[in-house]
Amino acid sequence: MTSRAFQRSFSRPECGNVAGTAAGTAAGNRTRRLSGRLSGLTGVAGIVLAALALTACSKKVEKTEDIRPVRAITVSPAGSKAVIELSGEVMPRYESRIGFRVGGKIVARKVDVGTVVRRGQLLMQLDATDLQLGQAQAKAAVAAADSNLSLARAELERYRELRQKNFVSQAVLDAKEAAYKSALAGQEQASAGLKVQSNQSSYASLVADADGVVTGIDAEVGQVVAAGTPVVRIARTGETEVRVSIPEDQVELLRKVSDVKVRTWANPGEAIDGRVREISPVADPATRTFAARVAIPRAGADIRLGMTATVAFATAAQPGIRLPLTALFHDKDATSVWVVNQGTVKLVPVQVAGASGNEIVIAGGLDHGQTVVTAGVNMLREGQKVTVLGQELAAIKAQAAAATQAPQAPQASSTQEAPAAAGGAAK
């Protein structure tokens, strides 16, 4: 195609429309790009304005004071008894370890642990064969001694008659008298031996020497035991006591105490009167405590051997203020308590007089009417604000009572105003 022909073809109306359309499309694209940029700027501006609005509407966070709730009591001086409690075990006053008085082989056991026995009741039995043979031998020796004694007595009588007739000399008569005395002594010796053998035979049966209960078995059937070896333990009934261990710094104090109460773990609500019967003069080498026995004269059948018991020793009354053990706060080398004064706490040093059960007796440092913190002492600091739990509860109850009584007054006034309104209407 020549240049003229190209110009002619381009100058046609269709070609003009195509060129105009391309130009319009390019302009539209620029417009959309510009609109997109403006939309992005508008969105960013909106986010910034919203953030500024939220910042302007939000409230500042206020700092609250650390007010700690505590439990506290109001102290008052009063005389108190220092109660010292010691744990122990119920024991019999007499407990015997008995055994056979002869050696031998055990062939029978008639009791078990816990068996209640009576005096003279059979406990164990030894093989008595050898003892019975010894007894038979002793009987034979007695029979022989009796025969010798009879012969010696008859000869002595005959020779006395012959001596009276002067048929024998005095020396022969003296010899017969000596033979008689020897036979008599032999007979007595044989009789004593028979008694010994008879006793030995009876010792093959072990019997209880007193009423009681079997607390232990130390030998079984088939075992060969020597004379005196303990085989059965028997606790005598009738007298019961509690064995406790007293610290060395309280021996003299508890020795003079007369108010003693015993409680068992099985029945802690029942207190039984006790009496300090004995205190060992020598401390235990392992625990360095002194063993003591507290008698229970009025122990009932429900007090069984081996029970765990608590013995409370009440000393004479002493003045002071009693606080729970949880009220004490140990600061370095000083013992102190937290005192509440106008909603804040203050650490006050105190002097401890001693313990009384689960309480402590304060000898000095506190005055009557002060409020002392009894729980949460390790979480407090000097000058910290606190609120007493009991006082909060009382205030809530007072407000509730006031709220229930407040509506009653308007009702009464309305009832009084009603007749007046009625009278006005009548007028």
C-alpha positions in Angstrom: 0.0 0.0 0.0 1.3 3.5 -0.9 1.4 6.4 1.5 -1.6 8.1 -0.1 -3.7 5.0 0.1 -2.8 4.7 3.8 -3.8 8.2 4.5 -7.1 7.7 2.7 -7.9 4.6 4.6 -7.0 6.3 7.9 -9.1 9.2 7.1 -12.2 7.1 7.0 -14.9 7.4 9.7 -14.3 3.9 11.2 -10.6 4.7 11.8 -11.5 7.9 13.6 -13.8 6.0 16.0 -11.0 3.6 16.8 -8.6 6.3 17.7 -11.1 8.1 19.9 -11.9 5.0 21.8 -8.3 4.3 22.6 -7.8 7.8 23.9 -11.0 7.5 26.1 -9.8 4.2 27.5 -6.4 5.7 28.5 -8.1 8.6 30.2 -10.5 6.3 32.1 -7.5 4.2 33.4 -5.8 7.4 34.8 -9.0 8.4 36.5 -9.5 5.0 38.2 -5.9 5.0 39.4 -6.3 8.4 40.9 -9.6 7.4 42.5 -7.9 4.3 44.0 -5.2 6.5 45.5 -7.7 8.9 47.0 -9.7 6.0 48.4 -6.6 4.6 50.1 -5.8 8.0 51.6 -9.4 8.3 52.8 -9.3 4.9 54.5 -6.1 5.7 56.3 -7.5 9.0 57.4 -10.6 7.3 58.8 -8.5 4.8 60.8 -6.5 7.7 62.3 -9.6 9.6 63.2 -11.2 6.5 64.8 -8.1 5.9 66.9 -8.1 9.6 68.0 -11.8 9.3 68.9 -11.3 6.2 71.0 -8.3 7.8 72.7 -10.4 10.8 73.6 -13.3 8.7 74.9 -11.3 6.2 77.0 -11.0 6.9 80.8 -7.7 7.0 82.6 -7.0 3.8 84.8 -7.0 4.8 88.4 -4.5 3.2 90.8 -6.1 1.4 93.7 -4.6 1.0 97.1 -3.5 -2.4 98.4 -6.0 -3.0 101.2 -5.5 -6.5 102.6 -8.2 -8.3 104.5 -7.1 -9.8 107.8 -8.6 -11.6 110.8 -8.1 -9.9 114.2 -9.3 -10.0 117.8 -9.5 -7.4 120.5 -7.3 -8.4 123.4 -8.2 -8.3 127.1 -6.0 -9.3 130.1 -7.2 -12.4 132.0 -5.8 -15.0 134.3 -5.1 -18.2 132.5 -3.7 -21.6 133.2 -0.8 -22.8 131.3 -1.8 -26.2 129.9 1.0 -28.5 128.8 -0.1 -31.5 126.7 2.0 -34.6 126.2 1.1 -37.6 124.2 1.6 -41.1 125.5 0.5 -44.7 125.5 -1.9 -46.6 127.8 0.1 -49.2 129.7 -0.6 -51.6 132.5 1.1 -50.8 135.8 2.4 -54.4 136.1 3.4 -56.5 133.1 5.2 -59.8 133.7 7.4 -61.8 131.4 7.0 -65.3 132.8 8.8 -68.5 131.8 9.2 -72.1 132.9 11.2 -72.8 136.1 12.8 -75.8 134.4 14.2 -76.4 131.0 12.6 -78.6 128.4 10.7 -78.9 125.1 7.4 -77.1 124.7 4.7 -79.5 123.7 1.5 -77.4 124.1 0.4 -73.7 124.0 -3.0 -73.0 125.5 -3.3 -69.2 125.0 -3.0 -66.6 122.3 -2.3 -62.9 122.3 -5.3 -61.0 123.8 -6.5 -64.0 125.8 -7.9 -63.0 129.2 -6.6 -65.4 131.8 -7.3 -66.1 135.4 -4.9 -66.9 138.2 -3.8 -70.6 138.0 -4.9 -71.0 134.3 -2.6 -73.2 132.2 -0.6 -71.3 129.6 2.0 -73.7 128.2 3.2 -77.3 128.8 6.6 -78.9 128.7 7.5 -82.5 127.9 7.6 -83.9 131.5 8.9 -87.4 130.8 12.4 -86.8 132.3 10.9 -85.0 135.2 8.5 -87.8 136.0 11.4 -90.3 135.9 13.3 -88.2 138.3 10.3 -88.1 140.6 10.0 -91.9 140.4 13.7 -92.2 141.3 13.2 -89.9 144.3 10.3 -92.0 145.5 12.4 -95.1 145.3 15.1 -93.4 147.3 12.6 -92.5 150.0 11.4 -96.1 150.2 15.0 -97.3 150.6 15.7 -94.7 153.3 12.5 -95.7 155.1 13.7 -99.4 155.1 17.1 -98.4 156.4 15.6 -96.3 159.1 13.3 -99.1 160.3 16.2 -101.5 160.5 18.4 -99.1 162.4 15.5 -98.3 164.8 14.9 -102.1 165.5 18.6 -102.8 166.0 18.9 -99.8 168.4 16.0 -101.1 170.5 17.5 -104.6 170.7 21.0 -103.4 171.7 19.5 -101.1 174.3 17.9 -104.2 175.9 21.2 -106.1 175.7 23.0 -103.2 177.2 20.6 -103.2 180.2 21.5 -106.8 180.7 25.1 -106.0 180.3 25.4 -108.4 177.3 27.1 -105.8 175.1 29.5 -102.9 175.8 28.6 -99.3 175.7 30.7 -98.8 172.5 28.5 -101.2 170.6 25.3 -99.4 171.7 26.8 -96.0 170.7 27.5 -97.4 167.2 23.9 -98.5 166.8 22.7 -95.1 167.9 24.9 -93.5 165.3 23.6 -95.9 162.6 20.0 -95.0 163.6 20.7 -91.3 163.4 22.3 -91.7 159.9 19.4 -93.7 158.7 17.0 -91.0 160.0 19.0 -88.3 158.2 19.0 -90.3 155.0 15.3 -90.7 155.2 14.8 -87.0 155.6 17.2 -86.3 152.7 15.3 -88.7 150.4 12.0 -87.1 151.4 13.3 -83.7 150.6 14.6 -85.0 147.2 11.1 -86.4 146.5 9.6 -83.0 147.2 12.0 -81.3 144.9 11.3 -83.8 142.1 7.6 -83.4 142.6 7.9 -79.6 142.3 10.1 -80.0 139.2 7.4 -82.2 137.6 4.7 -79.5 138.4 6.9 -76.8 136.8 6.4 -78.5 133.5 3.0 -76.7 133.4 3.2 -72.9 133.1 0.2 -71.3 134.8 -0.8 -67.6 135.2 0.2 -66.1 138.6 -2.4 -63.3 138.4 -5.5 -62.2 136.5 -4.6 -60.4 133.3 -4.4 -60.5 129.6 -1.8 -62.0 127.3 0.1 -59.3 125.5 2.8 -61.4 123.9 4.1 -64.9 123.0 7.8 -65.3 122.9 8.1 -69.1 122.2 6.2 -71.7 120.2 5.5 -75.4 120.4 8.6 -77.5 119.6 11.0 -75.0 120.9 13.5 -76.1 123.6 13.8 -73.4 126.3 16.1 -73.1 129.3 14.9 -72.5 132.8 13.8 -68.9 133.3 13.5 -68.0 129.6 10.5 -65.6 129.1 7.9 -67.2 126.9 4.6 -65.4 127.7 3.9 -61.7 128.6 0.9 -61.0 130.8 -0.4 -57.6 131.7 -2.3 -57.5 135.0 -5.8 -56.0 134.9 -7.1 -53.5 137.4 -4.5 -50.8 137.4 -4.0 -48.7 134.2 -1.7 -45.8 133.5 -0.3 -43.7 130.7 3.4 -43.6 129.9 4.7 -40.1 128.7 8.0 -38.5 128.1 8.6 -35.1 129.8 11.2 -32.6 128.4 14.0 -31.9 130.8 13.0 -28.2 131.3 9.5 -29.1 132.5 10.3 -32.0 135.0 10.1 -30.0 138.2 7.1 -28.0 137.0 5.0 -31.1 136.1 6.1 -32.9 139.2 4.1 -30.5 141.4 1.0 -30.4 139.1 -2.1 -32.0 140.7 -4.7 -31.0 137.9 -4.1 -33.7 135.4 -6.6 -34.8 132.7 -6.2 -37.8 130.4 -8.0 -38.1 127.0 -7.8 -40.9 124.6 -7.7 -40.5 120.8 -10.7 -42.8 120.4 -12.8 -40.6 122.8 -11.3 -37.1 123.0 -14.5 -35.7 124.5 -14.1 -37.6 127.8 -11.6 -36.3 130.3 -10.4 -38.7 133.0 -8.7 -37.6 136.2 -5.1 -38.7 136.4 -2.2 -38.6 138.9 1.5 -38.4 138.4 2.7 -41.6 140.0 6.4 -41.6 139.2 9.0 -39.8 137.2 12.3 -41.4 136.2 15.3 -39.9 137.8 17.5 -40.6 134.7 16.9 -39.1 131.2 16.6 -41.4 128.2 20.0 -41.4 126.5 18.4 -41.1 123.0 15.6 -38.6 123.5 16.9 -36.8 126.6 13.5 -36.9 128.1 12.3 -38.3 131.4 9.8 -41.2 131.4 6.8 -40.6 133.6 3.8 -42.7 134.6 0.4 -41.1 135.0 -2.0 -43.4 136.9 -5.7 -43.5 135.9 -7.6 -44.8 139.0 -11.0 -44.4 137.4 -10.3 -45.9 134.0 -13.3 -47.6 132.4 -13.6 -50.7 130.3 -13.2 -48.6 127.1 -9.6 -47.7 128.1 -7.7 -50.5 126.4 -4.0 -51.2 126.6 -1.9 -49.6 123.8 -4.3 -46.8 123.1 -3.0 -43.3 122.3 -3.7 -40.8 125.0 -3.1 -37.1 125.6 -2.2 -36.0 129.1 -2.9 -32.3 129.9 -1.1 -30.8 132.9 -2.7 -27.5 134.1 -0.4 -25.3 136.1 -1.4 -22.5 138.4 -3.2 -19.4 137.0 -0.9 -16.7 135.7 -1.8 -13.1 134.5 -1.4 -12.3 130.9 -3.1 -11.9 127.5 -3.8 -15.0 125.5 -3.4 -15.0 121.7 -3.5 -17.7 119.0 -0.1 -19.0 118.0 -0.8 -17.7 114.4 -0.7 -14.1 115.7 3.1 -14.2 116.4 5.5 -12.7 113.9 9.2 -13.4 114.2 11.2 -10.5 113.0 14.9 -11.3 113.3 15.5 -12.0 117.0 12.3 -10.3 118.2 8.8 -11.7 118.6 6.1 -9.2 117.6 2.5 -8.9 116.7 0.6 -6.7 114.2 -1.7 -4.2 115.9 -4.5 -2.5 113.9 -4.8 1.2 114.4 -7.2 3.3 112.3 -7.1 0.9 109.4 -3.3 0.4 109.3 -1.0 -2.1 110.9 2.0 -1.5 113.2 4.5 -4.1 114.3 4.7 -4.2 118.2 7.3 -6.3 120.0 5.9 -8.5 122.8 7.2 -10.6 125.7 6.0 -14.2 125.7 5.3 -15.8 129.1 4.6 -19.3 127.9 2.3 -21.6 126.0 -1.2 -22.7 127.0 -2.4 -25.4 124.7 -2.8 -23.9 121.2 -2.5 -20.4 122.6 0.4 -18.2 123.7 0.4 -16.1 126.9 1.7 -12.6 126.4 3.3 -11.0 129.5 4.0 -7.5 128.1 3.9 -5.3 125.1 0.1 -5.1 124.6 -2.6 -3.1 126.2 -6.3 -3.8 126.9 -8.5 -3.1 124.0 -5.9 -3.3 121.2 -6.8 -5.1 118.0 -4.3 -7.8 117.0 -4.1 -9.5 113.7 -4.4 -13.3 114.1 -4.2 -14.5 110.4 -2.1 -13.4 107.5 0.7 -11.9 109.6 3.4 -12.9 107.1 1.8 -11.0 104.2 1.8 -7.6 106.0 4.2 -4.6 106.0 4.6 -1.6 108.3 1.8 0.9 107.7 -0.2 -1.2 105.3 -3.9 -0.6 105.1 -6.1 -3.5 106.2 -9.7 -4.3 106.6 -10.8 -6.7 109.4 -13.1 -9.4 108.1 -15.4 -9.5 111.1 -16.0 -5.7 111.0 -16.8 -5.9 107.2 -19.4 -8.5 107.9 -20.9 -6.5 110.8 -21.1 -3.4 108.6 -22.8 -5.4 105.8 -25.4 -6.7 108.3 -26.0 -3.2 109.7 -26.6 -1.8 106.2 -28.9 -4.7 105.4 -30.9 -4.0 108.6 -31.1 -0.3 107.8 -32.2 -1.0 104.3 -35.0 -3.3 105.5 -36.2 -0.7 108.0 -35.9 2.4 105.8 -39.0 1.8 103.5 -41.3 1.4 106.6 -41.1 5.2 107.4 -42.5 6.5 104.0 -45.3 4.0 104.2 -46.3 5.3 107.6 -46.2 8.9 106.3 -48.3 8.0 103.3 -50.9 6.5 105.5 -50.9 9.6 107.6 -51.2 11.8 104.5 -54.1 9.8 103.0 -56.8 11.0 105.5 -55.5 14.6 105.1 -55.9 14.3 101.3 -59.3 12.8 101.8 -60.3 15.7 104.0 -59.1 18.2 101.4 -61.1 16.5 98.8 -64.2 16.7 101.0 -63.7 20.4 101.4 
